[in-house]
Amino acid sequence: MALQGSGTITISQINTENTSTASNSLKTLSDTAKSGSDPADGAPYAMSEFFSYNHGPSTQVVTYTSSGPSGKISAYTTTGMSPTTMPFGSYALSSFASNGSGYFRIIWSGGLNTGWTSLSIGGITLTRTSANSTNSTTHFFSSSLTTVGSGSATFTYP
């Protein structure tokens, strides 16, 4: 998660956000920061330049159990999602679903969550920008997923 946009920032907070190194030296943390406002190399070099700093991208792993196939089209859905509350966006994850022909869906609880950039599941990576969305569902057509299986999936977010 990004650092706050105002107030007091501590070296400890910068260490937590900057996962490249752990140091009590502002120069070391600045040298390993990935971006910022310094014109020479893009890294933040003053404490104030770390306002809203985000070392991202970050990931969230979700475990789940597959239920299916069911119905005439061999639909697969998931249960036992953990966690369901995501550190990105404002809507929780409800389930994954596939109808066996490459039509894969991510179902969100209460509305559409667009705070993520990609999902790795079943050995493939799906990007949010290649999806269609309606209400509280993210749709992928021709995803090459024939079943959601049981296991884990990884969301990547800024």
Secondary structure, DSSP 8 states (H G I E B T S, - for coil): ----SSS---HHHHHHH-TT---S-HHHHHHH-S--S-TTTS---SGGGGTT-----EEEEEEEEEEEEETTTTEEEEEEEE--S-SSSSSEEEEEEE-SSS-EEEEEESS-----SEEEETTEEEEGGG-EEETTEEEESS---S---SEEEEEEE-
